[in-house]
């Protein structure tokens, strides 16, 4: 294996945005803060203390109105689909980061949850519904085919709704690394299943995000990216300001720009800053992200 470094002018302007509740679960706070930082792509997850899939159509349309009023388009609905135990599997690994963000559902709920998620996406104008791959088991390979079957069914249903299913790699789930995500979308092989890549989650799962993780991804299937940073301490992530952690974000941003990545790049800050102020921490991370984009260089393998 060899590596070569190329520095060149930017060839693509990235579309930057955020998961809105990383700024605030109150859209009247989050929307102006995002717009002031040039983040015009939105991802809905929590509003107040409820997941977006639990809101009424009227509430979702109001969320769209508030964000649109600040020039922000809702691109993704961050649904909790397949963030549950795989049926018939009792042995669940105690992986770090089992966040449910106000939405704990069983496998029996998934069919209704999918319909609700698709309806919510239509109400907000989102083109993508983010999903997972069951809570992690000690041997993920043992349920690989079951996960693929569930994702294929979701992709087929999404196609009928005119939507895309975005599979996120998540350390608490069975698709944890970048390579895991690449293998799963290849196995499913459906045009309506694409990748929501979280480089930090790949790092936490044990695979460096760059260059190894980035190299493993089929770029034609890379639709959306989450941006957060961390340091690993005693086997667990400590979330920190973007650029202060161990994820190779400057190289990733440079490579995405140079290769003309056309998807969305959304902050998922996670850290709360020095004073526990998540809004201020998200503002700081957005400023860093803009700086990375402005000074990006591309690293190729």
C-alpha positions as CSV (number, residue, x, y, z in Angstrom):
1,X,0.0,0.0,0.0
2,X,1.2,3.5,-0.8
3,X,0.0,7.0,-0.1
4,X,0.4,10.2,-2.0
5,X,-0.7,13.7,-0.9
6,X,-2.1,16.2,-3.3
7,X,-2.8,19.8,-2.4
8,X,-5.1,21.6,-4.8
9,X,-7.9,24.2,-5.1
10,X,-11.3,23.2,-3.9
11,X,-13.5,21.8,-6.6
12,X,-16.8,21.5,-4.8
13,X,-18.7,23.6,-2.2
14,X,-20.1,21.3,0.5
15,X,-23.7,21.6,1.6
16,X,-23.5,22.2,5.3
17,X,-26.2,21.7,7.9
18,X,-26.9,20.2,11.3
19,X,-29.2,17.9,13.3
20,X,-31.3,20.7,14.7
21,X,-31.5,19.5,18.3
22,X,-27.7,19.6,18.5
23,X,-28.2,23.4,18.6
24,X,-31.5,23.2,20.6
25,X,-34.6,21.0,20.8
26,X,-36.5,24.3,20.4
27,X,-36.5,25.2,16.7
28,X,-37.1,28.8,17.5
29,X,-33.6,28.8,19.0
30,X,-31.9,26.3,16.7
31,X,-33.1,27.8,13.4
32,X,-31.7,31.3,13.7
33,X,-28.5,30.0,15.3
34,X,-28.0,27.6,12.3
35,X,-28.9,30.2,9.7
36,X,-26.5,32.8,11.3
37,X,-23.7,30.2,10.7
38,X,-24.6,29.4,7.1
39,X,-26.1,26.0,7.9
40,X,-29.1,25.8,5.6
41,X,-29.6,22.0,5.6
42,X,-31.6,20.5,8.5
43,X,-32.0,17.1,10.0
44,X,-34.9,16.5,12.4
45,X,-34.5,14.2,15.3
46,X,-35.8,15.7,18.6
47,X,-38.2,18.5,19.0
48,X,-38.8,19.3,22.6
49,X,-38.6,16.0,24.3
50,X,-40.1,14.0,21.5
51,X,-38.7,12.3,18.5
52,X,-39.8,13.7,15.2
53,X,-41.6,10.5,14.2
54,X,-43.9,11.0,17.2
55,X,-45.1,14.4,16.1
56,X,-48.4,15.1,14.4
57,X,-48.5,16.2,10.7
58,X,-49.5,19.7,11.9
59,X,-46.5,19.8,14.3
60,X,-44.2,18.6,11.5
61,X,-45.5,21.2,9.1
62,X,-45.0,23.9,11.8
63,X,-41.4,22.7,12.1
64,X,-40.9,23.0,8.4
65,X,-42.4,26.5,8.5
66,X,-40.0,27.7,11.2
67,X,-37.0,26.3,9.5
68,X,-38.0,27.5,6.0
69,X,-38.5,31.0,7.5
70,X,-34.7,31.0,8.1
71,X,-33.9,29.5,4.7
72,X,-33.3,26.0,6.1
73,X,-34.4,23.0,4.1
74,X,-35.2,19.7,5.9
75,X,-33.2,17.1,4.1
76,X,-33.2,14.2,6.5
77,X,-35.6,12.6,9.0
78,X,-33.4,11.0,11.7
79,X,-35.7,8.1,12.5
80,X,-35.0,5.3,15.1
81,X,-35.8,2.5,12.7
82,X,-34.0,-0.8,13.5
83,X,-32.6,0.7,16.7
84,X,-34.0,-2.2,18.6
85,X,-33.1,-5.8,19.4
86,X,-33.1,-8.4,16.6
87,X,-35.9,-10.9,17.2
88,X,-34.8,-14.3,18.4
89,X,-31.4,-12.9,19.7
90,X,-31.1,-12.7,23.5
91,X,-27.4,-11.9,23.8
92,X,-27.0,-8.2,23.3
93,X,-23.5,-6.6,23.6
94,X,-23.1,-3.7,26.0
95,X,-21.6,-1.4,23.4
96,X,-21.1,2.3,24.2
97,X,-23.5,4.9,23.0
98,X,-26.9,3.3,23.1
99,X,-28.8,6.6,22.7
100,X,-32.5,6.4,21.8
101,X,-33.2,10.2,21.7
102,X,-36.7,9.9,23.1
103,X,-37.8,6.9,21.0
104,X,-37.5,3.4,22.4
105,X,-39.3,0.8,20.1
106,X,-39.4,-2.9,19.9
107,X,-39.1,-5.0,16.7
108,X,-42.9,-5.5,16.8
109,X,-43.2,-1.7,16.4
110,X,-41.0,-1.5,13.3
111,X,-43.6,-1.8,10.5
112,X,-45.8,0.9,12.0
113,X,-42.7,3.0,12.8
114,X,-41.6,2.8,9.1
115,X,-45.0,4.1,7.9
116,X,-44.9,6.9,10.5
117,X,-41.4,7.8,9.5
118,X,-42.3,7.9,5.8
119,X,-45.3,10.0,6.5
120,X,-43.2,12.4,8.6
121,X,-40.6,12.7,5.8
122,X,-43.4,13.7,3.4
123,X,-44.8,16.2,5.8
124,X,-41.4,17.9,6.2
125,X,-40.1,17.5,2.6
126,X,-37.2,15.3,3.7
127,X,-35.9,13.0,1.0
128,X,-34.0,10.6,3.3
129,X,-35.0,8.6,6.3
130,X,-32.0,7.5,8.5
131,X,-32.0,4.0,9.9
132,X,-29.8,1.5,11.9
133,X,-29.0,-2.2,12.1
134,X,-30.3,-3.6,15.4
135,X,-28.5,-3.3,18.7
136,X,-25.1,-4.9,18.5
137,X,-24.7,-8.6,19.3
138,X,-21.4,-10.4,20.1
139,X,-21.2,-11.9,16.6
140,X,-22.8,-9.4,14.1
141,X,-21.9,-11.7,11.2
142,X,-24.4,-14.2,12.6
143,X,-27.3,-11.9,11.8
144,X,-25.9,-10.2,8.7
145,X,-28.4,-11.8,6.4
146,X,-31.3,-10.9,8.7
147,X,-30.2,-7.2,8.8
148,X,-29.8,-7.2,5.0
149,X,-33.3,-8.6,4.6
150,X,-34.8,-5.9,6.9
151,X,-32.9,-3.1,5.1
152,X,-34.0,-4.4,1.7
153,X,-37.6,-4.4,2.8
154,X,-37.2,-0.8,4.0
155,X,-35.6,0.2,0.8
156,X,-38.3,-1.4,-1.3
157,X,-41.0,0.4,0.8
158,X,-39.1,3.7,0.6
159,X,-38.9,3.4,-3.2
160,X,-42.7,3.3,-3.3
161,X,-42.8,6.5,-1.2
162,X,-40.1,8.2,-3.4
163,X,-37.6,8.2,-0.4
164,X,-34.1,7.1,0.3
165,X,-33.1,4.9,3.3
166,X,-29.9,6.1,4.8
167,X,-28.0,3.4,6.8
168,X,-25.9,5.0,9.6
169,X,-22.9,3.2,11.0
170,X,-23.3,3.3,14.7
171,X,-21.0,1.7,17.3
172,X,-23.9,0.4,19.4
173,X,-25.4,-1.4,16.4
174,X,-24.2,-4.2,14.2
175,X,-23.1,-1.9,11.3
176,X,-20.4,0.0,13.3
177,X,-17.4,0.7,11.0
178,X,-17.2,2.3,7.6
179,X,-16.4,-1.1,6.1
180,X,-19.4,-2.7,7.8
181,X,-21.6,-0.1,6.1
182,X,-20.0,-0.7,2.7
183,X,-20.5,-4.5,3.0
184,X,-24.1,-4.1,4.0
185,X,-25.2,-1.8,1.2
186,X,-23.3,-4.0,-1.3
187,X,-25.2,-7.1,0.0
188,X,-28.6,-5.4,-0.2
189,X,-27.8,-3.8,-3.6
190,X,-30.9,-1.6,-3.8
191,X,-30.8,1.9,-5.3
192,X,-32.9,3.3,-2.4
193,X,-30.4,2.2,0.3
194,X,-27.5,4.5,0.7
195,X,-25.0,5.3,3.5
196,X,-25.1,7.9,6.2
197,X,-21.5,7.9,7.1
198,X,-20.4,8.8,10.6
199,X,-16.6,8.9,10.7
200,X,-16.5,9.3,14.5
201,X,-18.7,6.3,15.0
202,X,-16.3,4.3,12.8
203,X,-13.4,5.5,14.9
204,X,-15.2,4.5,18.1
205,X,-16.0,1.1,16.5
206,X,-12.3,0.5,16.0
207,X,-11.7,1.5,12.3
208,X,-9.9,4.8,11.6
209,X,-12.1,7.0,9.6
210,X,-9.4,8.1,7.3
211,X,-7.8,6.9,5.1
212,X,-8.9,3.3,5.9
213,X,-12.6,4.0,6.5
214,X,-13.0,6.5,3.6
215,X,-11.2,4.2,1.2
216,X,-13.6,1.4,2.0
217,X,-16.7,3.4,1.1
218,X,-18.4,3.1,-2.3
219,X,-18.7,6.8,-3.1
220,X,-21.7,6.3,-5.3
221,X,-23.5,5.1,-2.2
222,X,-22.3,7.8,0.1
223,X,-25.3,10.1,0.5
224,X,-24.9,11.9,3.8
225,X,-22.3,12.6,6.5
226,X,-22.5,13.3,10.3
227,X,-19.8,15.5,11.8
228,X,-18.6,15.1,15.4
229,X,-15.3,14.5,17.1
230,X,-14.0,12.5,20.0
231,X,-11.0,11.1,21.9
232,X,-11.1,7.5,23.1
233,X,-10.5,7.2,26.9
234,X,-10.5,3.7,28.5
235,X,-12.4,2.3,25.5
236,X,-15.1,4.9,25.5
237,X,-15.6,8.1,23.5
238,X,-15.2,11.5,25.1
239,X,-16.9,13.9,22.7
240,X,-15.1,17.1,22.1
241,X,-14.9,20.2,19.9
242,X,-14.5,19.5,16.2
243,X,-10.8,19.4,15.4
244,X,-9.7,18.7,19.0
245,X,-10.3,14.9,18.8
246,X,-8.8,11.9,17.0
247,X,-11.0,11.9,13.9
248,X,-9.1,13.0,10.7
249,X,-11.6,15.7,9.8
250,X,-9.4,18.0,7.8
251,X,-8.4,15.2,5.5
252,X,-12.0,14.0,5.2
253,X,-13.3,17.4,4.3
254,X,-10.6,17.9,1.8
255,X,-11.2,14.6,0.1
256,X,-15.0,15.2,0.0
257,X,-14.5,18.6,-1.6
258,X,-12.1,17.5,-4.2
259,X,-14.1,14.4,-5.2
260,X,-17.2,16.6,-5.6
261,X,-19.3,15.1,-2.9
262,X,-22.9,16.2,-3.6
263,X,-24.7,15.0,-0.4
264,X,-25.3,16.8,2.9
265,X,-22.7,17.3,5.7
266,X,-24.5,17.8,9.0
267,X,-23.1,18.6,12.4
268,X,-24.0,16.2,15.2
269,X,-21.9,18.0,17.8
270,X,-22.5,15.8,20.8
271,X,-20.0,17.7,23.0
272,X,-21.3,20.3,25.4
273,X,-18.3,22.7,25.5
274,X,-16.3,24.0,28.5
275,X,-19.3,25.5,30.3
276,X,-21.9,22.8,29.5
277,X,-23.5,25.0,26.8
278,X,-24.4,22.8,23.9
279,X,-25.7,25.7,21.8
280,X,-22.3,27.5,22.1
281,X,-20.4,24.2,21.5
282,X,-22.4,23.7,18.3
283,X,-21.6,27.3,17.2
284,X,-17.9,26.7,17.8
285,X,-18.0,23.4,15.9
286,X,-19.8,25.1,13.0
287,X,-17.1,27.7,12.8
288,X,-14.4,25.1,12.8
289,X,-16.2,23.2,10.0
290,X,-16.4,26.3,7.8
291,X,-12.7,26.9,8.4
292,X,-11.9,23.3,7.4
293,X,-13.9,23.7,4.3
294,X,-12.2,26.9,3.4
295,X,-8.7,25.6,3.9
296,X,-9.4,22.0,2.7
297,X,-6.8,19.9,1.0
298,X,-7.4,16.5,-0.5
299,X,-5.7,13.3,0.6
300,X,-5.9,10.3,-1.7
301,X,-4.8,6.7,-1.4
